């Protein structure tokens, strides 16, 4: 039985989240709290497996409570976030502090999405509870002390791959930040990223990445063209695909396919990389639930591209990487701390 503590200053939200979770026989809400101070006391007394944590609360806000939890007795914490720019910035900060993921705050009783939200909430709680916080929490300073230098093994070698496609979901923002912030300013390839994230979050996410990285990072928009040392984040609710022209590769922002399970989709992105640049593509699958990215990596491998998977021990959720490992599609399985160097080296293989 998974024990959950719900911390929120809204009585409606406490009731809504508790009702959703209690519908699952494998989950039990063991307590609710009105603010971070009460939440901390209940964490100490009830020892829940998972905590859902609001951000804006009186007495002690969610970020402060999260810091205390991670210092005293780390456990999976899901942030309850408003789908706004301000909510995105606070949630991204929370994930840097150790929160594993977030759930949307817009839980209207008449929302047509309520069934999906319920399903996603229960799935996230069960998935992160299984991890038991055995992974190393991904934390880093705003800028690393040292940037990755060109590996000795590739000096003088010919660049073989010049497009890196990253697919990532749960636990992804700090993982992507760790990778991109280690890359040098003269990184010789372009990077495209499909992170499962709402539309209000991808812009702030790209800006945060740009502020801590030596390469340039932006949310993709019509008219963008791939360039070495530049990374493009797919906008939430849309896909990005590549279009190879005679002398350039365009980044196309698209609503299609509309019926994709995830928007943005790692499968859609990596499939387009396979079609546009073939063997010049490198697929990188990081932490996340499910198997999005596996079909795209399969297509990329058939074109002569390569694929890297994040290791189980360094993932918040070992779902997406496990899918390509189990399908024998991963050329290498890499710890997150070593991923930037592995990406660099694989551009020359």
SVG drawing of the C-alpha trace seen along z (x, -y; Angstrom):
<svg xmlns="http://www.w3.org/2000/svg" viewBox="-19 -34 63 40">
<polyline fill="none" stroke="black" stroke-width="0.4" points="0.0,0.0 1.4,-3.4 0.9,-6.1 0.4,-9.6 0.3,-13.0 -1.5,-15.8 -0.3,-19.3 -2.4,-22.2 -4.0,-25.4 -7.1,-24.9 -9.7,-22.6 -11.1,-21.8 -7.7,-20.7 -7.0,-18.6 -10.4,-16.9 -10.0,-16.5 -6.6,-15.0 -7.5,-12.7 -10.6,-11.5 -8.7,-10.7 -6.0,-8.8 -8.3,-6.9 -10.1,-5.4 -7.0,-3.2 -6.9,-0.2 -3.1,-0.3 -3.0,-3.9 -4.1,-5.4 -4.1,-9.1 -2.8,-9.0 -3.2,-12.7 -3.7,-16.2 -2.1,-19.5 -3.0,-23.2 0.5,-24.6 4.2,-23.6 4.6,-23.8 1.8,-21.3 3.1,-19.2 6.6,-18.9 5.1,-17.8 3.0,-15.2 5.9,-13.9 7.8,-13.3 4.9,-11.6 3.3,-9.6 6.4,-8.8 4.4,-8.9 5.8,-7.2 4.8,-10.2 3.9,-13.8 1.9,-16.1 2.9,-19.7 1.2,-23.0 3.7,-25.8 1.9,-29.0 0.8,-28.5 0.7,-30.6 3.1,-30.2 5.5,-28.1 5.4,-27.8 5.9,-24.6 9.5,-25.3 10.6,-25.9 8.9,-22.7 10.4,-20.8 13.9,-22.0 13.4,-20.7 12.0,-17.4 15.0,-16.8 17.4,-17.7 15.8,-15.7 14.3,-12.6 14.2,-12.6 11.2,-11.0 9.2,-11.5 7.4,-14.9 4.9,-15.8 4.3,-19.6 0.8,-20.9 1.3,-23.6 -0.8,-26.2 -0.3,-26.1 1.0,-29.6 4.4,-31.2 4.8,-32.0 3.7,-28.4 6.2,-27.0 9.1,-29.0 8.3,-27.9 7.9,-24.3 11.2,-24.2 12.9,-25.5 11.1,-22.8 12.5,-20.1 16.0,-21.5 15.5,-21.2 14.5,-17.5 10.8,-17.3 10.3,-14.5 7.4,-15.9 4.2,-18.0 0.5,-17.7 -1.8,-20.5 -3.8,-22.6 -6.7,-23.2 -8.9,-20.4 -12.4,-21.7 -15.2,-19.4 -16.7,-19.9 -13.4,-19.5 -13.5,-17.0 -9.9,-16.2 -10.6,-15.1 -10.5,-11.4 -7.1,-11.8 -5.8,-13.9 -7.0,-11.2 -5.2,-8.5 -2.0,-10.4 -2.0,-11.4 -2.4,-7.8 0.2,-6.5 2.7,-9.1 2.2,-8.3 2.7,-4.6 5.6,-5.0 7.6,-7.4 6.8,-5.4 8.4,-2.4 11.7,-4.3 11.9,-4.8 14.2,-7.7 17.1,-5.3 18.2,-7.5 20.6,-10.3 18.6,-13.5 19.6,-15.7 20.8,-19.0 23.3,-21.4 24.6,-25.0 23.2,-27.5 26.5,-27.1 29.0,-24.2 32.4,-24.9 34.0,-23.4 32.6,-22.9 33.1,-19.7 36.2,-19.9 36.5,-18.1 37.2,-14.5 40.8,-13.5 39.5,-10.5 37.7,-12.7 40.4,-15.4 41.2,-15.4 38.4,-13.0 35.7,-13.7 32.3,-14.8 29.9,-12.0 26.7,-13.1 25.5,-16.7 21.9,-16.4 21.1,-15.2 17.5,-14.4 16.6,-14.2 13.4,-12.5 12.5,-12.9 9.6,-13.0 9.2,-12.6 12.3,-14.0 13.5,-15.5 14.0,-19.3 17.0,-18.9 18.4,-16.0 18.3,-18.0 19.8,-21.0 22.6,-18.8 23.5,-17.6 23.2,-21.0 25.0,-23.0 28.0,-20.8 28.4,-21.3 31.0,-23.8 30.1,-26.9 31.6,-25.4 29.5,-22.2 29.6,-21.0 26.0,-19.7 22.5,-20.9 20.1,-19.7 16.3,-19.2 14.4,-18.3 11.0,-16.8 10.2,-17.1 6.6,-16.1 5.4,-19.4 2.4,-21.8 2.5,-24.8 2.9,-27.3 6.1,-25.5 8.2,-25.0 9.1,-28.7 10.3,-29.2 12.1,-25.8 14.0,-26.9 14.9,-30.2 16.2,-28.5 18.3,-26.2 19.7,-29.1 20.6,-30.9 22.7,-28.0 24.2,-26.8 27.1,-28.0 25.2,-26.8 22.1,-28.8 18.7,-27.3 15.3,-28.5 11.7,-27.3 11.3,-26.3 9.2,-28.6 8.5,-28.8 11.5,-30.0 14.1,-28.3 17.0,-26.6 19.4,-24.1 22.8,-25.4 25.7,-23.9 25.8,-25.0 22.0,-25.7 19.2,-23.7 15.5,-23.9 12.8,-22.9 9.5,-21.7 6.6,-23.9 4.1,-22.2 1.0,-21.0 2.9,-20.8 5.5,-18.8 8.7,-19.8 9.9,-18.0 12.9,-18.5 12.8,-19.4 16.0,-18.9 16.5,-21.5 19.4,-21.7 21.7,-23.8 19.9,-23.8 17.7,-21.9 14.5,-23.7 12.7,-23.2 9.0,-22.9 6.5,-23.4 3.4,-21.3 0.1,-20.3 0.3,-17.0 -0.2,-14.2 -3.0,-15.5 -3.8,-12.1 -0.2,-11.5 -0.3,-10.3 2.2,-13.0 2.5,-16.5 5.4,-17.1 6.3,-13.5 9.7,-12.0 8.6,-9.4 7.5,-12.2 10.7,-14.1 13.1,-11.3 11.2,-9.8 11.6,-13.1 15.4,-13.2 15.7,-9.7 13.9,-10.9 15.7,-14.3 19.3,-13.4 19.5,-9.6 22.8,-8.4 23.8,-11.9 21.3,-11.7 22.0,-10.7 19.0,-9.8 19.2,-10.3 16.5,-8.9 16.4,-10.2 14.3,-9.6 10.5,-9.2 7.5,-7.0 6.2,-4.9 8.0,-4.1 7.8,-7.3 10.8,-7.5 11.3,-3.8 9.6,-3.8 11.6,-6.9 14.9,-5.3 14.1,-2.2 13.6,-4.2 16.8,-6.2 18.8,-3.0 17.5,-1.6 19.0,-4.7 22.4,-4.2 22.0,-6.6 23.0,-5.8 21.1,-5.9 22.0,-6.4 19.9,-5.5 20.1,-6.9 21.0,-4.3 18.4,-2.9 20.4,-4.0 20.5,-7.6 16.8,-7.9 14.0,-9.3 11.8,-6.9 13.4,-4.1 10.6,-3.8 11.5,-5.5 15.2,-4.4 14.3,-0.9 12.1,-0.6 15.0,-1.1 17.3,1.0 14.9,3.9 14.4,3.6 18.2,3.8 18.2,0.4 20.6,-1.4 24.2,-1.5 25.3,-2.6 23.7,-2.9 25.1,-6.0 24.8,-7.5 23.4,-11.0 26.7,-12.5 28.5,-11.1 25.8,-11.8 27.3,-15.0 30.6,-13.4 29.0,-10.4 26.9,-12.6 30.1,-14.5 32.0,-11.2 29.2,-9.7 29.2,-12.6 32.4,-11.0 31.3,-7.3"/>
</svg>
